[in-house]
Amino acid sequence: MFGSHSQEGSNADADGLVGNKCNQNLWVYTADCMPIFFADKRTRNVAALHCGRKGLEKKIIKNLVKIFDNFGTSRDNLLVAIGPAISKEHYLVDKKTYKEFYRKAENKKITVNLTKTEKDLYLSDSYHFKEQNLIQLDLKRSAYIQLLKENIPYTNIDISNLCTYKLKHEFNSWRRSKTISRQWNFICS
């Protein structure tokens, strides 16, 4: 959705906003999902995404970069920041979800017949999680890979290492406490 199409004081039901006028503030509401911000340093066009597992599966990043292509943005001028979100250590999914995610998000077929050594690498140190056969899913890494696949220079990408799950006094987390509270994230043009 374009920023100018939303009305002042109203909320838009979308996973992304694109600034199509100067001096716009774009806000996204997140808990464990990633706020991802884009800025064209030449034209000053900006965008804000609310991006989680499903957004990565649906290639929301690729779709947004296509919009910047329509603005005539050069990949060298596109700056990207991924804000605080859940870390892989705290984002645990079952084998089926893990395999489906990599098939859709990274176009890779993943076989998840884990050996003991692989389980030690992929699973949480907690005995409880090992017993449930849950696997760590790294959303920030997958977003980074999708950005690189769109030919955005790695030097133009900044990724926060802050985890919304772990930092309970700084951030709200649905997975940690099932709260409906969220963080507001914004970018200005």
Residue pairs with C-beta under 8 A, 6 or more apart in sequence:
1 12
1 14
1 16
1 17
1 18
2 17
2 18
2 19
2 20
3 17
3 18
3 19
3 20
3 21
3 24
3 26
4 20
4 21
4 24
5 12
6 12
6 17
11 29
15 49
15 50
15 51
15 55
15 60
16 28
16 47
16 48
16 49
16 50
16 60
16 64
17 26
17 27
17 28
17 47
17 48
18 26
18 45
18 46
18 47
18 64
18 67
19 26
19 45
19 46
19 47
19 187
19 189
20 45
21 189
22 44
22 189
23 188
23 189
24 46
24 188
24 189
25 186
25 187
25 188
26 46
26 47
26 48
26 186
26 187
26 188
26 189
27 48
27 184
27 185
27 186
28 35
28 48
28 49
28 50
28 184
28 185
28 186
29 50
29 182
29 183
29 184
29 185
30 50
30 83
30 85
30 164
30 182
30 183
30 185
31 164
31 171
31 172
31 173
31 174
31 179
31 181
31 182
31 183
32 52
32 85
32 86
32 91
32 164
32 165
32 173
32 174
32 175
33 50
33 51
33 52
33 55
33 85
33 86
33 139
34 49
34 50
34 51
34 52
34 82
34 83
34 85
34 139
34 140
34 143
35 48
35 49
35 50
35 51
35 82
35 83
35 84
35 85
35 183
35 185
36 48
36 49
36 51
36 61
36 80
36 81
36 82
36 83
36 143
37 46
37 47
37 48
37 49
37 80
37 81
37 83
37 185
37 187
38 46
38 47
38 48
38 49
38 64
38 65
38 68
38 78
38 79
38 80
39 45
39 46
39 47
39 78
39 79
39 80
39 187
39 189
40 46
40 68
40 71
40 73
40 77
40 78
40 79
41 77
41 78
41 79
42 73
42 74
42 77
43 71
43 72
43 73
43 77
44 189
45 68
45 71
45 73
45 189
46 187
46 188
46 189
47 64
47 67
47 68
47 187
48 185
48 186
48 187
49 55
49 60
49 61
49 64
51 60
51 61
51 139
51 143
52 139
53 93
53 97
53 101
53 105
53 137
53 139
55 61
56 101
56 104
56 105
56 139
56 142
56 143
56 146
57 100
57 101
57 104
57 105
58 104
59 105
59 146
61 143
61 146
61 147
61 150
62 146
62 149
62 150
65 78
65 150
65 152
68 78
75 150
75 151
75 152
75 153
75 156
76 153
76 156
78 152
78 156
79 156
79 158
80 147
80 152
80 156
80 157
80 158
81 157
81 158
81 159
81 160
82 140
82 143
82 144
82 157
82 158
82 159
82 160
83 160
83 162
83 185
84 160
84 162
84 163
84 164
84 167
84 170
84 171
84 183
85 139
85 140
85 160
85 163
85 164
86 139
86 163
86 164
86 165
86 173
86 175
87 138
87 140
87 161
87 163
87 165
87 166
88 136
88 137
88 138
88 139
88 140
88 141
89 124
89 136
89 163
89 166
90 163
90 165
90 166
90 175
90 176
91 136
91 137
91 138
91 139
91 165
91 175
92 124
92 129
92 134
92 135
92 136
92 137
93 101
93 134
93 135
93 137
94 132
94 133
94 134
94 135
95 112
95 133
95 135
97 137
98 110
98 112
98 135
98 137
99 109
99 110
99 111
99 112
101 137
101 142
102 108
102 109
102 110
103 109
103 110
105 142
105 146
106 142
106 145
106 146
112 135
114 122
114 123
114 135
119 130
122 135
122 136
123 129
123 130
123 133
123 134
123 135
123 136
124 130
124 134
124 136
140 159
143 159
144 157
144 159
147 157
148 154
148 157
162 170
162 171
163 171
164 171
164 172
164 173
164 176
164 183
165 171
165 173
165 175
165 176
168 176
168 177
171 183
172 179
172 181
172 182
172 183
173 179
